[in-house]
Amino acid sequence: MNDSIQAMIVAEARRLDSRLSSALTGRLNGRPSDATELRRWLADVAARHFDDAINQTSGLKTFQTIEEERLLNKNEASLSGQDEVSLLNEIDLSRLPAHVAIIMDGNGRWAAKRNRPRIAGHRAGAVAVRRTVETAARLGIRCLTLYAFSTENWKRPRLEVRALMDLLMEYLRKELRSLKENNIRFRMIGRSDRLHISVLEQIRRAELATYQNTGMQLNIAINYGGRAEIADAVRNILAEVVEGRLRADSIDERVIENHLYTRALPDPDLLIRTSGERRVSNFLLWQIAYSEIYVTDALWPEFDEREFFKALIEYQKRSRRFGGLDETSQSSPVVENEETVVAV
């Protein structure tokens, strides 16, 4: 790389880092320490895009020189970092969802588009998990639930299932220290009966090691199904009735909620699904009754800070009425005998 192009790249990286810092100044009024952390984090994001632009050049074969390729990618990375700053500035950090749930879909399609095996897509998806957990924790979201492996996923080829479980154990081994340092509490939701003992041991180790953490609650849904969760809750309630510890006529929604895997957690405010699919896939069927649903065409390995910011911005544009009326519609005349309408 000649000296002039190298100097341009270094200058652009410094300019972008400065832009990120200035854009975030004062974003969190009354929370200076959080503002400092958020500013440092976004600067790291910009640096990561810059590093990727320097390293990932092999696919651009139409340019005459490798220096031109790198300069082009550097400009794209710069625009990417600027987009993140712009999107972050649109988010009201005082109105974030308390609980975000995500259906992580598209690993296989991501790999197929690149003529790579499905496991390569799952590995890229694990990177997206780390990125998403970090983003949620930095923003101050209280609870994040990720749909990793459903009760239906056992139908997949045995080797793929084994690879997914190995990736889960690898993630927990590598990220446990980070979870503890960032005060994140980890918990699995789902049935444990079909999981191998080695997987269960790694999960329980992570749960115990982070049990006293008071920051973001990270739930990973493994061997999870919404219908299975409700069936398990009903079974446990019935056992309490038979044993005389619970009266049948006292069973209400609160009792059922207290027997779900997610007891003591708020229901998701926002449900995100990647890959453009418009279905809930047996995920948190009870809990998402009034969740706002956001679908992105991005495949899960492509889900980055920008995609997360876009979901939060869309969430904050919506009026959440929970079956009632918002301020504008409250002034409308009342219609007698009007049928109940569920607000979506």
N, C-alpha and C positions, 0 to 999 in steps of 0.2 A: 504494500500500500504506500503510495507516495505521501510526502510530508503534508502537502496542502489538504488532501482529502482526510488524512488522519486528524489534522488540526480542526477541520470543520466538524468532524464527528465528535471530538472531545468538547468543542465549544457548544455544540447542540445539546449534548448530554448535560452539561453544566447549566445551560439555559433552562432546560426542562425541569431539572431538579429545583432551580430557583423559582420557576413558575408554580410548581407544586407547593412549595413552602409558603409562598405569598398567598396563593389561593386558599390555603387552609387556615391562615391566621385569623383568629377570632370566630371560627366556625362553631366552636363549642363554648358559648358564653357561660362563665362560671365554672368551667371544667378545664382549667389550663393544663393539668397533667394529661388528661385524655387528648386534648388538642395536640400536645407535643407528640404523644404516641401515634396519633392518627397521621400527623404530618410525616413522621419518620417512616411509618408503614407505607404511605403512598409514594414516598420517595424511593423506597425499596422496590415497589411495584414498577415504577418507571425504569429503575436500573435493570430490573429483570427483563423488561421489554427491550432495553438497549442491548443487553448481553445476547438475547435471542437474535436480535438483528445482526450482530457481529458474527454469531456462530452458524446460523441456519441459512446458508447461501447456496447449498449444492443444487437446489431445484430450479434455479434461474439460469438456464443455459443459453438464452438468447442474447445476453449482454456480452459486450466485447471483452470486458475485463472484470476480474473478481472485485476490484475496488469499486466499480460502478454498481455491482450487485449489492455490496455491503452498504454503500451510500443510499441506495434506494430503500433497502430494508430499514436502515437507520431512520429515514424520513417517515416510514410507516409506523415504526415504534414510537416516534415522537408524537405523531398524530394520535396514536392509541393512548399514550399517557395524558395528552391534553383532553381527550374524550373523557377519561376517568375523572379528571378534575372538574370538568364541566358538569358531568352527571352527579358527582358528589355534592356540588353546590346546589343542585335541585332538591336534595333530600333534606327534609326537616328532621333533624336528629332527635327532636323531642317527641316525635310521633312515629317512631319505629314500631313494627309489630313485636309483641312480646315473644311470640313463638312462630318460627318459620319451619315448615315441613317441606321436604323436597323428594320427589320421585325422580331418581337418577336414571335416566333412560338414554340409550343411544351409543353405548360402548361398542357393541358389535357392528353397527353401521359405520361408526367412526373408523374402525379397523378395516371394514370392507372397502370403504372409499379409498383406502391407501394400499389395498391388496396385501393386508397383513392379517395374521391370525387373530381370532377373537380375544385371546389372552392379552394381546398388545393393546386392544381397546380397554380391557379391564384395568390394565396397569396405568394407562393414561387417565382412566377414570379415578384411580386412587390419588393421582396428583391433583385432580380437580377437587377431591374430597378435602385434601389438606388446605388447598387454596380457599375453599368455601368456609371451612371451619375458622380459619384465620380471619377472613373478612368479617364473618358474623361476630366473632369475639371482639375484634377491634372496634366495630361499630357500636357494640354494647347490647346486642340482641340477647335476651335472657335465655332463650331455649331454641335449639336447633335439632330437628329430627330428620335423619336420612334413611331412605328406604334402600337397604343394601341387598337383601336376599329374601324373597317371598317364599311362602309355603309351596307355591306352584313351581318355583325355580328348581325343585328337585327333579323335575321332568327333563332338565337339560342333560347333555352328555356327561357321563361320570367324570371324565377328565376336566371338563370345564368347571364343574362343581368343586372339584378338588383344588383347582387353580384359584377359584374365588375364595375359598376358605384359607388357602395359603397366603393370598394377598391380604386378607383381613388380619391374620396373625402378624404378618410382616408390618402392616400399618401400625398395629397396636404396639409392637416392639419398638419401632422407630419413633413413634410419636408420643409415647408415654411420658417421656421426660418433658416434652414441650407442653403436653396437657397439664402436667403438674406446675410447671413454671408459669403458665398463663392462667392458673386458677380455674381450669375447666374441669367440670365433673362429668365423667363418662358413665354411660349406662346402656345396657342392651335391653331391647324390648322384643318379645317374641317367645316362641317355645324353644326350650333347650333340649327336648328329648331326642332329636335326631342329630344333634351336633356331636362331632367327635370330641373325646375327652381333652385332646390337646387344644382344640379351639376353645372349649369351655374354660380350661385353665387360664388361657391367655386373656379371655374376656373377664373372668373373675379377678385376675390379678390387676387389670386396669381399673376395674370398678372399685376394688379395695384401695388401690393407691391414690385414687382421686376422690374418695368418698367425702373427705372433709373440705374439699374445694368449694368455694362460695360464688364463683363466677358463672359463666355460661354453662348451662346443662346441655350436654351433647348426647343425644339418643341415637343409637344405630339399630335399625330394625332388621333383625336377622332371623330367618325361619319364621317370618311374621306374615299373618293374614288377618285382615279386619274381621272377617266372619269367625275365624278361629278364636280371636281375642274375645268377641262377644260370647261365643259358646263357652269359653273357659270361665268368663265372668258369671254366666248363668249357672254353670255347674257348681262353682264355689258358693254362690248365693244359696242354691238349693241345699247344699251340704249344711250350711249354717242354719237353715230353716229346719231341716231334719234333726239336727243336734239341739234344737231349741235355743240357739243363740241369736236368732233373728225371727221376727214375726212376718208371715207372708204379706199381711196387709200394710206393713211398713215399707215395702219395697217401692222405691221411687227412682227417679233419674239419678239422684245423688248417690244412692246405694249402688246402682250399677256402675257409675263413674268411679266409685271407690274400689271397685273390683277389676277395673281395667288395668292393662300394663302401664298406662300413663297416669295412674292415680297421683294426685298431688301436683300435677303439671297443668298449666293452662291449655285450653284447646288451641290448636293452631289458628293464628290470625290470617296467615298467608300460606297457601299451598302452591308450590312451584313444580311444574313438570317440564322436563326438557324433551327435545327431539320432535316437538310438534304434535305428539299424540294427545288426544282429548278424552282421556278416561282416567279414572282414579285407581284402577287396578287393585282393588281390595285393600286399599291403604287407609288406615285410620277412619273407617267408615262412620263410627259414632262421633268421633271428635271433630270432623270437618263439616258438621252440619251448617255452620255459618262462616266457614273460612272463605276468604277471597281466593279465587283460583287464577293463577297466571301461567300461561303456556308460552314457551319460547321454542323457536325452531332450532336453536343451538343444540347440538348433541352434547351429552354430559361432559366428555373431555374438553369441549369448547367452552363450557360454562366458567366464566372468569369474573373478575371484579366488575367489569362493565355490565355483564349480563345480570349480575346480582343487583347492581345499582338500578338498572332499568326496571327490574321487578319491584323494588322498593318504591320507586317513583310512581309506577302504575298503581301500586297498593294505596299510596297516599292520595291519589286522585279520586278514589272511590268513596262513596258514602255508605257507611256500614250502619244499617238500621235494625238488624236483628228482628225483623218482623214488624217493627214500628214505623214511625214517620220521621223524616228528617225535618229540619227547621223550615224549609221552604214549603214542603207539602203539608205541614201542620195547619197552615192557613186555608187549605182547601176545604170546601164544604163537605160535610159528612153525608154519605149516601146510605140511606136505610137499606137493610137487608143485603148489604154488599158482601159478596163471598170473600173468604179469606184469601189473600194473595201472598205467596211467599216471595220475599224480596231476595233477589240473587245478586 
